[in-house]
Amino acid sequence: MRVIAGRWRGLKLKAPADDSLRPSSDRLRETLFNILAHNPRYPAVAGARFADIFAGTGAVGIEALSRGAAHVTFVESHPRHLRLLESNLARLRGLEKHQAVSLLRSDARQLPPARRPHDILYLDPPYGAGLIPPTLTALAAAGWVTPASLVIAETDGREDLRCPDGWQQLAHRRCGRAALHFLRWTTGPSCDSPSEGA
């Protein structure tokens, strides 16, 4: 597992020796950040406030930092995964941690109020656990998103993601065995039939 592009391009990141985590693959992360770089409807990563929720190894948030995100909030509830995340962040030479990174040990379904909303948020919970809808509800309730924010949820490619009220699926993209769902909080009715592609 490595950083794909940007300041820390090629840097190897630690992954768990067991199967307690399922880090997003290099291919999926490359696809994700290519979509963000080339779709004018989506916020730019450079300069963004980014959140990596169910962060695990932190690979997605670290990729965002490498590509110029102004700040990344990592949310993880498991103590062992947090230690792995901290170890990976320690590999980023020159990172001003007090300015660029926040680590939050929290259940993503019970988030504390945000100091400021985020521009881009990435959700990668365990597949099939039903955690995405309650997390979306928590993000809106705690002020982590605005209607201009983009949320990307990673699921198993066979999973049928249903948005809670107030959320719209803009698009989805299959990537190997996984799928990326591009979502926006609208405060209006949900839309469960997104367009193909992203």
N, C-alpha and C positions, 0 to 999 in steps of 0.2 A: 504494500500500500504506500503510495507516494503522493506528494503534491504535484498537480498536473502542470500548473503555469504560474507565472508571476514571480514575486520577490524570492520565494523559497522553492522555486521549481526544482523537481527532482529529489527533494528531501524525503527520506523514508520516514514513515510514521509507524509507531508501535501498534500492533494489533494483538488481541488476546490469543493466548495459546490454545484455548478451548473454544467451544461454540456458544459461549455465553452472550456473545455479541455477533451481529451480522452487519459489519461495516458496509456502507455504500461502496460499490466497486469503483475502480478507477474509471472504467468505461462510462458508468452511470454519471459520475461527477463531471466527467468531460462533456457528456451530452447536456447535462443540466446547465453548466456555465456557458456552453456555446449558445444554448437557447436564450439565456439571459443577455448575452452579449449582442445577439442579432435580432431580437424582437423589440421594436421601438415602443410597444405597448407596455413593456415591463420596466421596472426601475433598474438603473445601472448599478452594478455591484460596486464600482469605484465610488468611494465617498458615502456608501450606504451604511445605515444602521441595520445590521444583520443579526438574526437569531437562529441558533442551531439547537433545536428542541428534540429531546431524546438523543442527546449529542453523542453518547457512546465514546468512541475514540476522538471525536472532534474533527474528523477529516473534512466534513463539509464546511464547517465554520473556519477551519484553518485555510482551506482553499479560498474562501471569501477574503480572509485577511491577506493572503498572498496576492490576490488580485485587486487589492486596494480598498477594501471595505474600511470605513472609518472606525467602526466599533462592532464587535461581535459579542453577543450574550450567549453563553453556553448553558443550557438547562439539562441537568441530569440528576436522577434521584438515587442511583445505585453508588454506594461509596467506592467500590472497587473500580467501577467505570470512571468515576471522577478522578481517581488516582492515575489511571491510564491517560485520561485527558490532560491532566496537569503535566504528566511526563512528556506528552507530545508537544504541549505549548512551550515547555522548557527548551525544546530543540530549535525554536524560532529565534535565531540570533538577531539582536537589535530590536526586538519587540518591546515597545513601551507598554507593559501590561496594565499599568494603572490607567492609561488613557484608552487603550484599544480593546481591552477584554474585560468581561464580567463573567464570573462563574457562579451559577445559582444551583444549589442543591434543592430541588423542589419536584413535587409531583406536578406534571404538566397540566393536569386537570384542576389544579388548585393554585394557580399562579398568583403571586403578589401583584399589587398595582405597579404598572410600569412608570418609571420616571419620565420617559418619552416613548412615543410609539416607534416601532421598527418599520423599515422600508421593505425588507425581504425577510421572510421567516421560512425555515425548512423544518418539516416534521418527518421523523423517521422512526416511528414506534415499532415494536415487535409486530410482524405481520399477523393479521387476523385477530388481533386482540381487542378491536373495537374502540381504540383510544383516540382516533382522530376526531370524530364528532364532538366528544366532550372537551377535547383540547381546543378546538375551534371556538366553542362557546366560552371557554375560560379566557382565551386571547381577547375576544371582543369585550367581555365583561371587565377585564382588568386593564383595558386601555393599551394593550400591546399593539393594536392595529388601528388603522384608519381606512376609509374607503380607497385610499391611494396605495395602501400596502399590498404586497403580493405574498401569498402563502403557497408554498409548494409542499405537497404531501407525497411521500413515497409509500407505495403499497405493493403487495404481491400483484403481479399482472392479472391474476384471475379475480381479484377482489373487486366488488362492486361498491365503490365509495358513495355514500349518501351524505349530502350536505345538510347541516342543521339550518333552521330558519335564519335568514339574514346573510347566508353565504351563497356565492355563485361559483360554479366550476366554469372557468374560462376555456380550458382545454385540457387534454391529457395526452401523454406520449408513452408508448411502450418502449422499454429498454431492456432487452433480454427477458429475464423472468420477472422483472419489476415494472412498475408503472409510475409515472410522475403525473400528479394532478395539480393544475395551476388554478388557484382559488383567490377570490376577492370577497371581502366583507362589504355588503351593500346595504345592510339594514332592511332590505326588501325580501321578497320571497326567494327561496332557494331554487337553484337550477341543477337538476341531476342528469342532464343530457348534454355534456360539454362537446365541443367540436373536437374532431380528431386533429392530432398534431399540436404544436405549441407555437 
